[in-house]
């Protein structure tokens, strides 16, 4: 069984599912043959079968492949049914945001698919928001249906993990009305969730709650922590969400961010045109975007 990662790139003008093996990127069809799915949505829809096949075939593949640095990346999944985000889920982040009482359950909100952006893609800063902030996050990708009443270990529903930057327009925290924060105005802007470039299968992540996570802006470290600081771990998040809704293959869940966001700094810092943001999670890879 050989380690691999999954992504999507634009090759010959077409979205193409890719497999990263030993530092080289291969077309999915090179690994699985002519019957390979045409996108990663189809891969995760048949994850129980394809995960094992991919790991076996990856070990048999020799030579060839593309330099990952030369690929024009797309988001790994272009059309997930759900994009769900967890807020206030790191102990140190609660402190910097002056949240005195820890949440009793994972605090969640949902995003439209139009928030997704690829590694290397420019992210437009909206003209209607001035307090645009960064948030390094571990992402979960679902590999089987998990809903109310389903038994078993919720971690068995995880296909893999990825890297996310959960961008926030903090304007609607600073000026929230008595009815509360407008989460759409804060989170739903186009391309506000860069994701990828790779999805690492869960079998190759020994402990998702012990991964170093770091974010830099123009090379300066702003966030540096470990996923072990999460208040609610992966299993707890999945149990909570699947108690309300059915999670489906290809769904993406962002698990919260550690301390170091711009809103919590003194003085506060926010993204400006030209800023380059890099998010690195141990073993999963690096996601980089420029804000324009």
C-alpha angles and dihedrals in degrees: 000000000000130000119248142160131217129225143146128242139175106251122173087351094302132104104252129187111233137199120209111212124172092340097311128102119227131184111256088237090060089058103038101026132229094329093060115133115257095230141016092253087068091045093056092043086064097031099135090063103032099048092065093042092050093050092050095045092045090063092052096050115099131181131352126062135126131279103253090220091065097054124107098221129213124192107286090237116030100185114028114171091228137021109191127181131197119213134201092016103138122076094221092047091054089055095051092046089051094240103157100187120054114231117263091219136010107294106224142184133173132236133203117249089245087075091072118105130178131240107275094018120130114246115213116225108226117242089221096061131057104175099068111167140188128235124183111211143174111238127211122208116201120227104182138023114276120177146145112321096013112138132207133061110326089213088069087070092062115101095180152313134260143178121265138183106203100201116202134195098216093190089097094054093051093048103028115156124230091272090064140250119339098229093186091057090046100044115014103076117127114277093004092137113057107191135184141327088198138019113214113208114244092240089069096049107081095192121001088193094062105055126124112237126194138174128193131188113206088342096308116120111240102162126031119164145112131258087238086081091069115120092210116034127213096274093048092050092050093047091052097047096041090052087067106029139016111258111215136201111284096022112142123217123189110207105207137271136266128232122296103073117147094244091060096049126100106254097023118244128204137183120271134188111288096027116137116209124196124190118191126185119187111262094357102076141239129299118199132183138166120223116223 
